[in-house]
Amino acid sequence: MHQLLLLLLAYSFLLPPPAASAAQPSSCWPKTCGSLNITCPFWVEEPGRPPCGPPAFQLKCNSSGAFLSRSIYQAYRVESIFPKN
């Protein structure tokens, strides 16, 4: 679990900063996936809308819950998000 958090942290520093014109719309957060409240920096892809954040924090939502994909073979189920931590 700690390796995943370190990987996410390291990956977030490798991403270029967003351009000033690419401000995130307020419609990006909060979202829900079942009973899970999804807040920044995590986001859920919505067809026809621009991404709301870095790809490393994109969650997939389905009837089973929210999942953080690391590859086409590996995904982690997200049980909770603590935005104030």
N, C-alpha and C positions, 0 to 999 in steps of 0.2 A: 504494500500500500504506500509506504514512504517513497519507494522508487517511482511510482506513478506521479506523486505530488512533485517530486524533484524534477521529473521529466517535463511535466506541465510548466513548472516555473522556468526551467531552462529554455524551453521552446518559446515561451512568451517573450523572452528577451531577444530572441533571434528575429522576431517579426518586425518589419519596418513600422514606424509610427503611422497612424492614419493621417491622411491629408486633412487640412483644415476644412476643405469643402466636403469631406466625407463624414460629417458629424452623424452620429448615430441617432436615428429618429426615436422619439420617446415611445413609439409603438413597439419597440423591441423588447421592453421589459415593463412590468413582470409578465410572464406567461405561465400557464399551468400545463402539466402533463399528468393526468390523473389527479392525485392528491398532492403532487410535488409542485411547489412554487419555484419557478425558474427565474433567477435574477442575475444581473451582471456579475461576472463576465461570461456566464454561460448563456447560451441562446439556442433556439430551435429553428431550424430551417423552415421557411414557409415558401411554397411555390409562388413564383412571380414577384417575390420581394428580394431586395438586396440583402446580403449577409449582415448580421447584427454584431459581429465580432470576429475575433481570430478563429481560424479553423480548428485550432487545438481545443477550443471550448464549445464547439458545436455539439449539441445533444440530438440524438434521434429519439423520437417519441412514437410509441405504438401502444396497443392495448395492454401490453405487458409492463409498460413503464418507460422510463427514460434511460438511455444508454449513451455512454461516451465511447466512441469508436477509436481504436488505436491502429487498426489495420482491417482489411477485409475479413480477417480470420479472428480478430480479437476485439471484444467490446466489454465494457464494465457497466454494470447496472448502477445507476445513481439512486441511492436511498434517501439522501437528504442534502440540502444546500444550506450552509450557514452564512448568510451575506454579511453579518456584522463581525465575523472573525477575520 
